[in-house]
Amino acid sequence: MEKNTSPAKSGISFGVLFGVLMVLEFVIMYVIGMKSLANTSVGLIISIANYLVLPILFIYLGCTNYKKNLNNGFISLGECLKIGISIVFVAALIYAIFNAFFNLIFPEFINETLSIIKEAMLAKKPDMTNEQLDKVLSMQRKFMNPFIVFPATLAMYSFFGLIYSLIIGAIVKNENPQSS
């Protein structure tokens, strides 16, 4: 049997789909209004979905698609790693690029976000001094810099993708006895 598609390339379409889904979530949250959602559990649910549920789902779908449709029912742990990391890397790349452009097009977004963070911090710790608050907000502003967000997003999603791919690979792997 001759392979036509590499494991990493087979995962790219799932990565694009995952990335577009994260961008749509972001846009919907922005349109609805971050301020109205600030004191709700929606942000937590979206974070859990983006960092846990969706990566696991898309990695599983990518691995089983490769196994069933492209590799005659066989997949190794290494192939699962290639597929999983490619899926989350492509998704993170799409999301990071969108985020960078979004912040260029809507520079007020960072100030709105910092305002929401400030209100939430003051609600949790009303006795916080202005100096402490300014220190935290300046640190938050630094971490919103595209030169920090872009590589951090790629690294973080790739790390999670590695972990999830190992777990999913251990579950779905089916080594080809003829490949040894």
C-alpha positions in Angstrom: 0.0 0.0 0.0 1.3 3.4 -0.9 0.4 6.4 1.2 -0.8 9.4 -0.7 -1.4 11.8 2.2 1.0 12.3 5.1 -0.5 12.3 8.6 0.3 16.0 9.1 -1.3 17.0 5.8 -4.4 15.0 6.6 -5.0 17.0 9.8 -4.7 20.5 8.1 -8.4 20.6 7.1 -9.4 19.8 10.7 -7.0 22.5 11.9 -8.6 25.0 9.6 -12.0 24.1 10.8 -11.0 24.4 14.4 -9.3 27.7 13.8 -12.3 29.2 12.0 -14.5 28.0 14.8 -12.4 29.8 17.4 -12.4 33.0 15.3 -16.2 32.7 15.0 -16.5 32.3 18.8 -14.3 35.4 19.3 -16.4 37.5 16.9 -19.7 36.4 18.4 -18.4 37.2 21.9 -17.2 40.6 20.6 -20.5 41.4 18.9 -22.6 40.3 21.9 -20.5 42.5 24.1 -17.7 41.4 26.4 -18.9 43.8 29.1 -22.3 42.1 29.3 -20.6 38.7 29.6 -17.8 39.7 32.0 -19.6 38.5 35.2 -21.0 35.3 33.7 -19.6 31.9 33.2 -19.7 32.2 29.4 -16.0 33.2 29.2 -15.0 30.1 31.3 -17.1 27.8 29.1 -15.5 29.2 26.0 -12.0 28.8 27.5 -12.8 25.2 28.5 -14.1 24.5 25.0 -11.1 26.1 23.2 -8.4 24.6 25.4 -9.9 21.2 26.3 -13.1 20.0 24.4 -12.5 21.3 20.9 -8.8 20.3 20.6 -9.6 16.8 21.9 -12.6 16.5 19.5 -10.7 17.7 16.4 -7.6 15.6 17.2 -9.8 12.5 17.7 -11.7 13.2 14.4 -8.4 13.8 12.6 -6.8 10.6 13.8 -9.9 8.4 13.2 -10.3 10.0 9.7 -6.7 9.2 8.9 -7.0 5.7 10.3 -10.3 4.7 8.6 -10.2 6.6 5.3 -6.5 7.1 4.5 -4.6 4.3 6.1 -6.7 1.1 5.8 -7.6 1.0 9.5 -4.1 1.5 10.9 -2.5 4.4 12.8 0.6 4.5 14.9 1.2 6.7 18.0 3.7 8.8 15.9 1.1 9.4 13.2 -1.4 10.5 15.9 1.2 13.0 17.2 1.8 14.4 13.7 -1.9 14.7 13.1 -2.8 16.2 16.5 0.0 18.8 16.6 -0.7 19.8 13.0 -4.4 20.3 13.8 -3.8 22.5 16.9 -0.9 24.4 15.3 -2.9 25.3 12.2 -5.9 26.3 14.4 -3.7 28.4 16.7 -2.0 30.0 13.7 -5.3 31.0 12.2 -6.5 32.4 15.6 -3.3 34.2 16.3 -3.2 35.9 12.9 -6.9 36.9 13.3 -6.2 38.2 16.8 -3.3 40.3 15.6 -5.3 41.8 12.7 -8.3 42.4 14.9 -6.2 44.4 17.4 -4.8 46.5 14.5 -8.3 47.1 13.1 -9.9 47.7 16.5 -7.2 49.2 18.8 -9.9 50.1 21.3 -10.5 46.4 22.0 -7.4 46.2 24.2 -8.6 49.2 26.3 -12.1 47.7 26.6 -10.6 44.4 27.8 -8.4 46.2 30.3 -11.4 48.2 31.5 -13.3 44.9 32.1 -10.3 43.4 33.9 -10.0 46.5 36.1 -13.7 46.3 37.1 -13.4 42.6 37.8 -10.3 43.1 39.9 -11.9 45.9 41.9 -15.0 43.9 42.5 -12.9 41.0 43.8 -10.5 43.1 45.8 -12.0 46.5 46.6 -9.1 47.4 48.9 -6.5 47.1 46.1 -4.3 50.2 45.8 -4.0 52.2 42.6 -0.3 51.2 42.4 -1.2 47.5 42.6 -3.9 47.9 40.0 -1.7 49.8 37.6 1.0 47.2 37.9 -1.4 44.3 37.1 -3.0 46.2 34.2 0.4 47.2 32.7 1.4 43.5 32.9 -1.9 42.5 31.2 -1.2 45.2 28.5 2.2 43.7 27.8 0.7 40.2 27.4 -1.8 41.6 24.9 1.1 42.7 22.6 0.9 40.8 19.3 4.6 40.0 19.5 3.9 38.1 22.7 0.4 36.8 22.0 1.3 35.3 18.6 4.2 32.9 19.7 2.6 32.2 23.1 -0.7 31.1 21.4 1.2 28.8 19.0 3.4 27.4 21.8 0.5 26.8 24.2 -1.8 25.1 21.7 1.1 23.0 20.4 1.9 21.9 23.9 -1.7 21.0 24.6 -1.9 19.3 21.2 1.1 17.1 22.1 -0.5 16.0 25.4 -3.9 15.4 23.9 -2.4 13.6 20.9 -0.5 11.2 23.2 -3.7 10.4 25.0 -5.8 10.0 21.9 -3.0 8.1 20.1 -2.8 5.6 23.0 -6.6 5.0 22.6 -7.0 4.9 18.8 -3.7 3.4 17.7 -3.8 0.3 15.7 -0.3 -0.6 14.4 0.0 -2.2 11.0 1.7 -5.6 11.6 3.2 -5.5 8.1 5.0 -2.2 8.7 7.6 -3.6 11.1 
